[in-house]
Amino acid sequence: MAADTHAQDAAHRRDRAVRAAVEQGLLDREPVVCLLDVAGIRASAAALTEAFAAAVEPRTPVLHTFAVKAAPLVPVLRLLDACGLGCEAASPGELALARAAGVPAEQTVLDSPAKTAAELRGALALGIAVNADNHQELERLDALVAAAATRSPVGLRINPQTGAGSIGALSTATATSKFGFALRDPGARERLVRAFAERPWLTRLHTHSGSQGVPLELIAEGVRELHGLAEEINAAVGERRVDTLDIGGGLPVDFASDGHAPSYAEYVAALRAAVPALFDGSYGLVTEFGRSLLAKHGLVLARVEYTKTTGGRRIALTHAGVQLATRTVYAPAAWPLRILAYDAKGAPRTGAPVAQDVAGPACFAGDLLATARELPELFPGDVIAVPDTGAYAFTAHYGYNSLPRPAVHGFTTTADDTVRFALARPAQTPAELVTEAGGDHRDALL
């Protein structure tokens, strides 16, 4: 019942935000805008922290980090920092965003399969946690740690090789995944135990089995393998050498409804069933959730510019397409998105459903957010809303056709249903597009 109420509240805030965006002229200034539900983000952060707090032994160190790649916006990172979450960065750019948001170094984790020596040196100087991906990176760290003392926790990323979920490209625990130290290859466990025995400064193990399409049972199996390896290492070394387990993230998201299943409480329950000792206080814990914290709280709004019928099919041409929902356009079966129809005043459109294509502005035939989708008939000036786009969608712009990055506004709703917008990222201007495209170097190739 509580979950149903939460979904209903979020849907009500969404409808109010659409109407307010129209009434306050957001869609007059630009034909497409993107919204983030601040209350929803706060609620997701609270649900995560509460689920773990209820499970772990008191005084167990637990750090929840947000995977910056899911929504690389400084105001988002700042909001989550205020909610007690740190950052997981997987590139120099993401690390720069976390630093710009004021996230403390001790609440930041650097993960990447291809860190440069300069990246590693900089992270170690700041005290940022580092998870090494492979033996060559570990040898690089040997030299850096020997050259300068560091307070950074350092660990190894483990590929438990437990198998793939339903989306192969997002499954990172396959037999041949590019990520981490393979655990089931011949001699791998012995080599990992030896690596810790020879390096007192190695204190962590990390795993991440994938994200969308990976079931809870498979995620939990990877964490169980990680915990077992930690126990083996500590027994072999004769002390508690591994003191922290970074168990990644990967909670899948329901893109078919307003529901939030599976929940963080269900995730914790799956871990407790598979690895009961995980929460007994023997190890500190780090998590790295992304999509599950932000996806449900993002909304794309776009005007319908034109409508037409071709081959008997209704088509609504809008300003939202591949630049904002890249995965959906290129892999619609794996990444379907809902489309909600509103009239020109921002009220939910009613009427008999009609099969319609909802098309974006890009110049290729596949730029479709939905094909033959049953919706109330759309007309020029109407508004489409695309929910569940707060992660890996409009926050990570794709510059096809030099389409500009749209404005992103956070919104809050007061007790009297007043909606207030706060600009989180301005729309990209034509002048900024020209500069980005080398406009200041126009004659460089002559």
C-alpha positions as CSV (number, residue, x, y, z in Angstrom):
1,M,0.0,0.0,0.0
2,A,2.8,2.4,0.9
3,A,4.4,1.7,-2.5
4,D,1.1,2.4,-4.3
5,T,0.8,5.7,-2.4
6,H,4.3,6.7,-3.3
7,A,3.7,6.0,-7.0
8,Q,0.4,8.0,-6.8
9,D,2.1,10.9,-5.2
10,A,4.8,10.9,-7.8
11,A,2.2,10.8,-10.6
12,H,0.3,13.7,-9.1
13,R,3.5,15.8,-8.8
14,R,4.3,14.9,-12.4
15,D,0.9,16.1,-13.7
16,R,1.2,19.3,-11.7
17,A,4.7,19.9,-13.1
18,V,3.6,19.4,-16.7
19,R,0.8,22.0,-16.3
20,A,3.1,24.4,-14.5
21,A,5.8,24.1,-17.1
22,V,3.2,25.2,-19.7
23,E,1.7,27.9,-17.6
24,Q,5.1,29.3,-16.6
25,G,6.2,29.4,-20.2
26,L,9.1,26.8,-20.1
27,L,7.9,25.3,-23.3
28,D,7.5,28.7,-25.0
29,R,11.2,29.5,-24.6
30,E,12.3,26.1,-25.9
31,P,10.3,23.3,-27.5
32,V,11.7,20.6,-25.3
33,V,12.7,20.8,-21.6
34,C,13.7,18.2,-19.0
35,L,12.5,18.0,-15.4
36,L,13.8,16.4,-12.3
37,D,11.5,15.7,-9.3
38,V,13.6,16.8,-6.3
39,A,11.2,15.2,-3.7
40,G,11.4,12.0,-5.6
41,I,15.2,12.0,-5.6
42,R,15.3,12.7,-1.9
43,A,12.8,9.8,-1.3
44,S,14.9,7.3,-3.3
45,A,18.1,8.3,-1.4
46,A,16.2,7.9,1.9
47,A,14.8,4.5,0.9
48,L,18.3,3.3,0.1
49,T,19.9,4.5,3.3
50,E,17.0,3.2,5.4
51,A,17.0,-0.2,3.9
52,F,20.7,-0.8,4.7
53,A,20.5,0.9,8.2
54,A,17.8,-1.6,9.1
55,A,19.9,-4.5,8.1
56,V,23.5,-3.9,9.2
57,E,24.9,-4.3,12.7
58,P,25.2,-0.9,14.5
59,R,28.4,1.1,13.9
60,T,29.1,-0.8,10.6
61,P,30.7,1.7,8.2
62,V,28.4,2.1,5.2
63,L,29.0,4.5,2.3
64,H,26.4,4.9,-0.4
65,T,27.8,6.5,-3.5
66,F,25.9,7.6,-6.6
67,A,27.2,6.4,-10.0
68,V,27.9,9.8,-11.7
69,K,27.5,8.4,-15.2
70,A,23.8,7.9,-14.5
71,A,23.1,11.7,-14.2
72,P,26.3,13.7,-14.6
73,L,24.9,17.0,-13.4
74,V,26.6,19.0,-10.6
75,P,23.3,20.1,-9.0
76,V,22.2,16.4,-8.8
77,L,25.5,15.4,-7.2
78,R,25.1,18.3,-4.8
79,L,21.6,17.3,-3.9
80,L,22.6,13.7,-3.2
81,D,25.6,14.9,-1.2
82,A,23.0,16.7,1.0
83,C,21.2,13.4,1.3
84,G,24.4,11.8,2.6
85,L,25.5,10.0,-0.6
86,G,28.9,10.2,-2.1
87,C,30.0,9.7,-5.7
88,E,31.4,6.8,-7.8
89,A,33.3,8.3,-10.7
90,A,34.5,6.3,-13.7
91,S,36.4,9.0,-15.6
92,P,38.4,12.2,-15.0
93,G,35.3,14.2,-16.1
94,E,33.0,12.5,-13.6
95,L,35.6,13.0,-10.9
96,A,35.8,16.7,-11.8
97,L,32.0,16.9,-11.5
98,A,32.0,15.3,-8.1
99,R,34.7,17.7,-6.9
100,A,32.8,20.6,-8.3
101,A,29.7,19.5,-6.3
102,G,31.7,19.6,-3.1
103,V,31.6,15.8,-2.5
104,P,34.4,15.0,0.0
105,A,37.3,12.9,-1.2
106,E,36.6,10.3,1.5
107,Q,33.1,9.8,0.0
108,T,34.3,9.4,-3.5
109,V,35.3,6.2,-5.3
110,L,37.2,6.0,-8.6
111,D,36.4,3.1,-10.9
112,S,37.4,2.7,-14.5
113,P,39.1,-0.1,-16.5
114,A,41.5,2.4,-18.1
115,K,42.9,4.8,-15.5
116,T,46.0,6.7,-16.5
117,A,49.0,7.1,-14.2
118,A,48.1,10.7,-13.8
119,E,44.5,9.8,-12.8
120,L,45.7,7.4,-10.2
121,R,48.4,9.8,-8.9
122,G,45.8,12.5,-8.5
123,A,43.3,10.2,-6.7
124,L,45.9,8.9,-4.3
125,A,47.0,12.4,-3.5
126,L,43.4,13.4,-2.6
127,G,42.6,10.3,-0.6
128,I,40.0,9.1,-3.0
129,A,39.2,5.3,-2.9
130,V,40.5,3.5,-5.9
131,N,39.5,0.1,-7.3
132,A,42.1,-1.4,-9.6
133,D,40.8,-3.3,-12.6
134,N,43.7,-5.6,-13.6
135,H,47.1,-6.8,-12.7
136,Q,48.9,-4.2,-14.9
137,E,47.1,-1.4,-13.1
138,L,48.0,-3.0,-9.8
139,E,51.7,-2.9,-10.8
140,R,51.3,0.7,-11.7
141,L,49.8,1.3,-8.2
142,D,52.8,-0.5,-6.7
143,A,55.1,2.2,-8.0
144,L,52.8,5.1,-7.1
145,V,52.3,3.9,-3.5
146,A,56.0,3.3,-3.1
147,A,56.7,6.8,-4.3
148,A,54.3,8.7,-2.1
149,A,52.2,7.8,1.0
150,T,48.5,7.9,0.5
151,R,45.4,7.7,2.7
152,S,43.3,6.3,-0.2
153,P,41.6,3.0,0.4
154,V,42.7,0.7,-2.4
155,G,40.9,-2.4,-3.6
156,L,40.6,-4.8,-6.5
157,R,37.6,-5.1,-8.8
158,I,36.5,-8.7,-9.1
159,N,34.6,-10.3,-11.9
160,P,32.8,-13.2,-10.3
161,Q,32.0,-14.6,-13.7
162,T,28.5,-15.5,-12.6
163,G,26.7,-14.9,-15.9
164,A,24.7,-12.4,-17.9
165,G,21.3,-10.9,-17.4
166,S,18.8,-10.1,-20.2
167,I,20.8,-7.2,-21.7
168,G,24.2,-8.5,-22.6
169,A,25.9,-5.1,-23.1
170,L,25.1,-4.2,-19.4
171,S,26.1,-7.6,-17.9
172,T,29.6,-7.1,-16.4
173,A,30.0,-10.5,-14.7
174,T,30.2,-12.7,-17.8
175,A,33.1,-15.1,-18.5
176,T,34.8,-12.7,-20.8
177,S,33.7,-9.3,-19.4
178,K,36.2,-6.5,-19.9
179,F,35.9,-5.5,-16.2
180,G,37.9,-6.7,-13.2
181,F,40.0,-9.6,-12.1
182,A,38.4,-12.8,-13.4
183,L,37.7,-15.0,-10.4
184,R,37.1,-18.4,-12.0
185,D,40.0,-18.5,-14.5
186,P,42.6,-21.1,-13.7
187,G,44.9,-20.0,-10.8
188,A,43.0,-16.7,-10.4
189,R,42.0,-17.1,-6.7
190,E,45.5,-18.1,-5.7
191,R,46.9,-15.1,-7.5
192,L,44.4,-12.7,-5.8
193,V,45.2,-14.1,-2.4
194,R,48.9,-13.6,-3.1
195,A,48.3,-10.0,-4.2
196,F,46.8,-9.1,-0.9
197,A,49.4,-11.1,1.1
198,E,52.2,-9.0,-0.6
199,R,50.5,-5.6,-0.3
200,P,49.4,-4.5,3.2
201,W,47.8,-1.4,1.6
202,L,45.2,-3.4,-0.3
203,T,42.1,-3.4,1.9
204,R,39.1,-3.6,-0.3
205,L,37.3,-5.9,-2.8
206,H,34.8,-4.6,-5.3
207,T,32.3,-6.2,-7.6
208,H,29.4,-5.1,-9.9
209,S,27.5,-7.7,-11.9
210,G,25.6,-5.3,-14.2
211,S,22.5,-3.2,-14.1
212,Q,19.2,-3.2,-16.0
213,G,18.3,-6.7,-16.9
214,V,20.3,-8.4,-14.2
215,P,18.0,-10.1,-11.6
216,L,18.5,-9.7,-7.9
217,E,19.5,-13.4,-7.5
218,L,22.4,-12.9,-9.9
219,I,23.5,-9.7,-8.3
220,A,23.4,-11.4,-4.9
221,E,25.4,-14.4,-6.2
222,G,28.2,-12.0,-7.3
223,V,28.2,-10.5,-3.8
224,R,28.3,-13.9,-2.2
225,E,31.4,-14.8,-4.3
226,L,33.0,-11.5,-3.2
227,H,32.4,-12.2,0.4
228,G,33.8,-15.7,0.1
229,L,37.0,-14.4,-1.5
230,A,37.4,-11.8,1.3
231,E,37.1,-14.5,3.9
232,E,39.6,-16.7,2.0
233,I,42.1,-13.8,1.8
234,N,41.8,-12.8,5.4
235,A,42.2,-16.5,6.5
236,A,45.3,-16.9,4.3
237,V,46.9,-13.6,5.5
238,G,46.1,-14.3,9.1
239,E,44.5,-10.9,9.8
240,R,41.6,-8.8,8.7
241,R,43.4,-7.5,5.6
242,V,40.2,-6.9,3.6
243,D,38.0,-4.6,5.7
244,T,35.5,-3.2,3.2
245,L,33.4,-4.7,0.5
246,D,32.2,-2.5,-2.4
247,I,29.2,-4.3,-3.7
248,G,28.4,-2.0,-6.6
249,G,24.8,-1.2,-7.5
250,G,22.7,-2.4,-10.4
251,L,19.1,-2.5,-9.0
252,P,16.9,-2.7,-12.1
253,V,14.1,-0.2,-12.8
254,D,10.5,-0.7,-13.8
255,F,10.0,1.2,-17.1
256,A,6.5,-0.1,-17.7
257,S,4.7,1.7,-14.8
258,D,5.0,4.2,-12.0
259,G,6.1,1.4,-9.7
260,H,9.4,1.2,-7.9
261,A,10.0,-2.6,-7.9
262,P,12.3,-4.1,-7.0
263,S,12.8,-1.9,-3.9
264,Y,16.0,-1.3,-1.9
265,A,14.4,-3.3,0.9
266,E,13.9,-6.2,-1.5
267,Y,17.5,-5.9,-2.7
268,V,18.7,-6.1,0.9
269,A,16.5,-9.1,1.6
270,A,18.0,-10.9,-1.4
271,L,21.5,-10.2,-0.1
272,R,20.6,-11.4,3.4
273,A,19.3,-14.6,2.0
274,A,22.3,-15.2,-0.2
275,V,25.1,-13.8,2.1
276,P,23.8,-13.7,5.7
277,A,27.2,-12.7,7.1
278,L,27.4,-9.6,4.9
279,F,25.6,-7.5,7.4
280,D,27.2,-8.9,10.6
281,G,29.6,-6.0,11.0
282,S,32.7,-7.9,9.8
283,Y,33.1,-5.6,6.8
284,G,32.4,-2.0,5.9
285,L,30.1,-1.7,2.9
286,V,30.1,0.6,-0.1
287,T,27.3,0.8,-2.7
288,E,27.3,2.4,-6.2
289,F,23.7,2.8,-7.3
290,G,22.8,5.1,-10.2
291,R,19.7,4.3,-12.4
292,S,17.5,3.2,-9.5
293,L,18.1,6.5,-7.7
294,L,17.4,8.9,-10.6
295,A,15.5,7.2,-13.5
296,K,12.0,7.4,-12.1
297,H,12.4,11.1,-11.2
298,G,13.2,12.5,-14.7
299,L,10.7,13.7,-17.2
300,V,11.1,15.0,-20.8
301,L,8.5,17.4,-22.1
302,A,8.3,18.3,-25.8
303,R,5.8,20.1,-28.0
304,V,4.2,18.2,-30.8
305,E,5.3,20.3,-33.8
306,Y,3.3,18.5,-36.6
307,T,1.1,15.4,-37.1
308,K,0.5,13.5,-40.2
309,T,-0.6,10.1,-41.6
310,T,1.7,8.0,-43.7
311,G,0.7,4.6,-45.0
312,G,-2.3,4.6,-42.7
313,R,-0.1,5.3,-39.6
314,R,-0.5,8.5,-37.5
315,I,2.8,10.2,-36.8
316,A,3.5,12.9,-34.2
317,L,6.7,14.8,-34.9
318,T,8.2,16.2,-31.7
319,H,11.4,17.7,-30.5
320,A,12.4,14.7,-28.2
321,G,14.2,11.9,-29.8
322,V,17.6,10.3,-30.1
323,Q,19.5,13.2,-28.5
324,L,17.6,12.6,-25.2
325,A,16.7,8.9,-25.3
326,T,19.6,7.3,-27.2
327,R,19.3,3.8,-25.9
328,T,15.6,3.7,-26.6
329,V,16.0,4.8,-30.2
330,Y,18.8,2.4,-31.0
331,A,17.6,-0.5,-29.0
332,P,13.9,-0.1,-28.4
333,A,13.2,-3.7,-27.4
334,A,15.7,-3.4,-24.5
335,W,14.8,0.1,-23.5
336,P,11.1,0.9,-24.0
337,L,9.8,4.1,-22.6
338,R,6.3,5.2,-21.8
339,I,4.7,8.2,-23.5
340,L,2.1,10.3,-21.8
341,A,-0.1,12.7,-23.7
342,Y,-1.1,16.2,-22.6
343,D,-3.0,18.9,-24.4
344,A,-1.6,22.3,-25.3
345,K,-2.5,23.6,-21.8
346,G,-0.7,20.8,-20.0
347,A,-3.8,18.8,-19.0
348,P,-3.8,15.0,-19.5
349,R,-5.3,14.3,-22.9
350,T,-8.3,12.0,-23.0
351,G,-10.0,10.2,-25.8
352,A,-10.0,6.9,-27.6
353,P,-6.5,5.5,-28.1
354,V,-5.1,5.6,-31.6
355,A,-1.9,3.8,-32.8
356,Q,0.7,6.5,-33.4
357,D,4.4,6.8,-33.9
358,V,6.1,9.4,-31.7
359,A,9.0,10.7,-33.7
360,G,12.0,12.8,-32.8
361,P,13.6,15.7,-34.7
362,A,16.7,13.8,-36.0
363,C,17.3,13.2,-39.7
364,F,17.1,9.4,-39.7
365,A,14.2,7.1,-40.0
366,G,14.8,5.3,-36.7
367,D,14.5,8.4,-34.5
368,L,11.3,7.1,-32.9
369,L,10.5,7.1,-29.2
370,A,7.5,4.8,-29.8
371,T,6.1,2.9,-32.7
372,A,2.3,2.3,-33.2
373,R,1.8,3.3,-29.6
374,E,-1.8,3.4,-28.5
375,L,-2.4,7.0,-27.2
376,P,-5.1,9.6,-27.3
377,E,-4.8,11.3,-30.7
378,L,-2.1,14.0,-30.6
379,F,-2.4,17.3,-32.3
380,P,0.1,20.2,-33.1
381,G,0.8,22.2,-29.9
382,D,0.1,19.2,-27.6
383,V,2.8,18.1,-25.1
384,I,4.2,14.6,-24.8
385,A,5.9,13.6,-21.5
386,V,8.5,10.9,-21.4
387,P,8.8,9.6,-17.8
388,D,11.6,7.5,-16.2
389,T,14.3,9.5,-18.1
390,G,16.2,10.8,-15.1
391,A,19.2,8.4,-15.6
392,Y,21.1,7.7,-18.8
393,A,18.8,9.7,-20.9
394,F,18.6,13.5,-21.1
395,T,21.3,13.9,-18.5
396,A,23.8,12.3,-21.0
397,H,23.1,14.2,-24.3
398,Y,23.8,12.7,-27.7
399,G,24.7,15.4,-30.2
400,Y,23.3,14.0,-33.4
401,N,22.4,16.7,-36.0
402,S,24.0,19.2,-33.7
403,L,20.8,19.2,-31.6
404,P,21.4,21.4,-28.6
405,R,21.4,20.2,-25.0
406,P,18.0,21.1,-23.5
407,A,17.5,22.9,-20.3
408,V,17.1,20.8,-17.1
409,H,14.9,22.2,-14.3
410,G,14.4,20.7,-10.9
411,F,11.0,21.1,-9.5
412,T,9.4,21.1,-6.1
413,T,5.7,21.1,-5.2
414,T,4.4,23.0,-2.1
415,A,1.5,21.9,0.1
416,D,-0.9,24.1,-2.0
417,D,0.3,22.4,-5.2
418,T,2.4,25.3,-6.3
419,V,5.2,24.1,-8.5
420,R,8.6,25.9,-8.4
421,F,11.3,25.3,-10.9
422,A,15.0,25.7,-10.4
423,L,17.4,25.8,-13.4
424,A,19.9,22.9,-13.0
425,R,21.4,23.2,-16.5
426,P,20.7,25.9,-19.1
427,A,19.8,25.1,-22.7
428,Q,22.7,25.1,-25.0
429,T,22.8,28.1,-27.3
430,P,23.6,28.2,-31.0
431,A,26.8,30.1,-30.2
432,E,27.9,27.5,-27.7
433,L,27.2,24.8,-30.3
434,V,29.4,26.7,-32.8
435,T,32.2,27.0,-30.2
436,E,32.0,23.3,-29.4
437,A,32.3,22.5,-33.1
438,G,35.6,24.4,-33.5
439,G,34.1,27.8,-34.5
440,D,37.1,29.6,-32.9
441,H,39.4,27.7,-35.2
442,R,37.5,28.1,-38.5
443,D,40.6,28.4,-40.7
444,A,42.7,25.8,-39.0
445,L,42.6,23.3,-41.8
446,L,43.1,25.7,-44.7
